[in-house]
Amino acid sequence: EFKAGSLKSAQRGNAMIVPMAIDGACNVLTRGKYIMHPKQVTLTVFPPIPAETGKAMDTGELALLIRNQIADALGQPHLVKEETTQNEGE
């Protein structure tokens, strides 16, 4: 589950945010075991969000922007604002 509150420290610290999506990592480990299997994992690195832009945005809107970038990379549907605001403070 995507948590908007995870972005608050970047906003407060005036830090650039670099969104990333990792696809396929769940297939590397066998459930309940520590045995790794060679599998393809795809890392998508999105353009950085400048600190000024991140700080100027509402945390929920910033989370929605990043979550939808990641959704695109993973072939998942976009969320709308109402679906993320309830998790904003978590």
Sequence and secondary structure as in RCSB ss.txt:
>XXXX:A:sequence
EFKAGSLKSAQRGNAMIVPMAIDGACNVLTRGKYIMHPKQVTLTVFPPIPAETGKAMDTGELALLIRNQIADALG
QPHLVKEETTQNEGE
>XXXX:A:secstr
   GGGGHHHHHTT  B  EEEESGGGTB TTS  B     EEEE   B HHHHHHS HHHHHHHHHHHHHHHHT
     HHHHHTTTT 
